[in-house]
């Protein structure tokens, strides 16, 4: 079956073995053209997201919140990759408003306003924090990097560093876009590839991770308080 490279600067189509797909229609691998490590989607998974994009576009639901200039670069923003729970999305909006994050990028399967589940948790934060929806998170990331925004992944990995230590060592500088990933699989390999630094929160108990919205809220407040302009 055919898949497509998620790298917007490549985007070639190539054959993907159906045996490699998980139950979500995803398969890890490397693009045969640009070489990026990525999670590739099946044609059905790609079609579902693209149909949803067209529906949102037709309804004028690709952006919202306060009006902003086309060349505006938020000092603090978050990109939400493939977060399935609408309640988590609502919580991310509310935490963004509280911590002073000015913009939310929603991508992939992540739901976008207006949805009653989001509104129930956000309590109207989606109306005061601007947001955009993009099919492919790399579309937003590439443009942000061109505008001088530091891309910071929120993920526990062999290469990640404690967020508190990164802040203490002045390794983070505004403007920043913090990336939060899927509730189960976390950040995709292609997004991790574009992160300039990947940070994690300490886990002092039995569990290896926090709920994505809880983790984002903690990290957002730490960054807003501790990270200054470059």
C-alpha positions in Angstrom: 0.0 0.0 0.0 1.0 3.6 -0.6 2.1 6.0 2.1 3.5 9.5 2.1 6.6 11.0 3.8 5.4 13.5 6.5 8.4 15.7 5.8 6.8 18.7 3.9 10.1 19.2 2.0 10.0 15.7 0.7 6.4 14.3 0.7 7.1 11.5 -1.7 4.8 8.5 -1.9 6.1 5.0 -1.6 5.0 1.4 -0.9 4.5 0.5 2.8 4.0 -3.1 3.9 0.7 -3.7 5.5 2.3 -6.2 7.9 4.1 -3.3 9.5 1.0 -1.4 10.5 -0.2 -1.2 14.1 -3.9 -1.1 15.0 -4.0 2.7 14.4 -2.7 2.2 10.8 0.8 3.5 11.7 4.2 2.0 10.9 7.7 3.2 12.0 10.4 3.4 9.4 12.7 5.6 7.3 11.8 7.5 4.2 13.6 6.0 1.2 14.2 9.5 -0.3 15.0 12.0 2.4 16.0 9.4 5.1 13.9 10.9 7.9 12.9 8.5 10.7 9.1 8.8 10.9 5.8 7.1 11.8 4.1 6.5 8.5 0.4 6.4 8.1 -1.7 4.0 6.0 -3.7 5.5 3.1 -6.9 5.1 5.2 -5.3 6.9 8.2 -4.1 9.7 5.9 -7.5 10.0 4.2 -9.4 10.3 7.5 -7.2 13.2 8.6 -7.4 14.9 5.2 -11.2 14.6 5.1 -11.4 16.0 8.6 -9.2 18.9 7.5 -11.5 19.7 4.6 -14.6 19.6 6.8 -12.9 22.1 9.3 -11.8 24.3 6.4 -15.3 24.3 4.9 -16.8 25.4 8.3 -14.1 28.0 8.8 -12.7 26.1 11.8 -8.9 26.2 11.0 -8.1 29.0 13.4 -9.7 31.0 16.2 -9.2 33.2 19.2 -8.0 36.8 19.1 -7.0 38.3 15.7 -3.3 38.6 15.1 -1.0 40.0 12.4 0.2 37.6 9.7 3.9 38.1 10.7 3.2 37.7 14.4 5.5 35.4 16.3 4.3 34.3 19.7 6.9 34.3 22.4 5.4 31.2 24.0 3.3 28.6 22.0 2.5 24.9 22.1 2.0 22.4 19.3 -0.2 19.5 20.1 0.5 16.4 18.1 -2.2 13.7 17.8 -3.8 14.2 21.2 -7.0 12.2 20.9 -8.9 13.3 24.0 -10.9 16.5 23.6 -10.8 16.9 27.4 -7.0 17.0 27.2 -7.2 19.6 24.5 -9.5 21.7 26.6 -7.1 21.4 29.5 -4.2 22.5 27.3 -6.1 25.6 26.3 -6.9 26.5 29.9 -3.3 25.9 31.1 -2.0 27.9 28.1 -4.1 30.9 29.2 -3.0 30.6 32.8 0.7 30.2 32.1 0.7 33.0 29.5 1.2 30.9 26.3 -0.3 33.0 23.5 -0.9 30.4 20.8 -1.9 26.7 20.4 -1.1 24.7 17.2 -3.4 21.7 16.8 -2.3 19.0 14.5 -3.1 15.5 13.1 -6.0 13.8 14.9 -6.1 16.5 17.6 -9.6 18.0 17.9 -10.2 21.7 17.5 -13.0 24.1 18.7 -15.8 24.4 18.6 -16.4 21.2 20.5 -18.5 20.9 23.7 -15.9 18.6 25.3 -13.1 21.2 24.8 -15.3 24.0 26.0 -16.3 22.2 29.1 -12.7 21.9 30.3 -11.2 25.1 28.8 -14.0 27.4 30.2 -13.6 29.7 27.3 -9.8 29.8 27.1 -10.0 28.9 23.4 -11.5 32.3 22.8 -8.7 34.3 24.4 -5.7 32.1 23.3 -5.3 32.1 19.5 -5.0 28.8 17.7 -4.5 27.1 14.3 -5.2 23.6 13.0 -2.7 22.0 10.6 -2.8 18.4 9.2 0.9 17.9 9.5 2.8 19.3 12.5 6.0 19.6 10.5 4.2 22.3 8.4 4.0 24.5 11.5 7.4 23.5 12.9 9.3 24.3 9.7 7.8 27.8 9.5 8.4 28.5 13.2 12.1 27.5 12.9 12.4 30.0 9.9 11.1 32.7 12.2 13.7 32.0 14.9 11.4 30.0 17.3 13.1 27.3 19.4 11.4 23.9 19.1 11.3 22.1 22.5 10.0 18.6 22.7 8.3 17.4 26.0 9.2 13.7 26.1 11.2 11.2 28.2 13.9 9.5 26.1 17.5 8.5 26.3 18.6 11.9 25.0 16.1 14.1 26.9 17.2 16.3 29.8 15.4 17.5 32.9 13.4 20.6 32.0 14.5 22.3 35.2 18.2 21.7 34.3 17.7 23.0 30.8 16.2 26.2 32.2 18.9 26.6 34.8 21.6 26.2 32.2 19.9 28.8 29.9 19.5 26.3 27.1 16.0 27.5 26.4 15.4 31.0 24.9 12.2 32.7 23.9 10.5 32.6 21.4 9.7 28.9 22.2 7.2 26.4 20.9 6.7 23.5 23.3 5.6 20.2 21.6 3.3 17.8 23.4 2.5 14.4 21.8 0.0 11.6 21.8 -1.3 10.1 25.1 0.2 6.7 24.3 3.0 7.0 21.8 4.2 10.5 22.7 6.0 12.5 20.0 6.5 11.0 16.6 10.1 10.4 15.3 9.7 13.1 12.7 8.8 15.7 15.2 11.6 14.6 17.5 13.9 15.0 14.6 13.0 18.7 14.3 13.3 19.4 18.1 16.3 21.5 19.1 16.1 20.1 22.6 13.9 17.4 24.2 13.1 17.8 27.9 11.3 15.7 30.5 9.8 16.1 33.9 11.0 14.0 36.9 9.0 10.9 37.7 9.6 9.9 41.4 7.0 7.1 41.7 6.1 3.9 39.9 4.6 5.4 36.7 6.8 6.5 33.8 4.8 9.4 32.6 2.0 11.9 33.5 -1.2 12.6 31.6 -0.3 14.8 28.6 -2.3 17.8 29.7 -1.0 17.6 33.3 2.6 17.4 32.0 2.1 20.3 29.6 0.6 22.4 32.4 3.6 21.9 34.6 6.1 22.5 31.8 4.3 25.6 30.6 4.4 27.3 33.9 8.1 26.3 34.4 9.0 27.8 31.0 6.9 30.9 31.4 8.5 31.7 34.7 12.1 30.6 34.0 12.8 31.2 30.3 13.7 34.7 29.0 14.3 36.3 25.6 17.4 35.3 23.7 
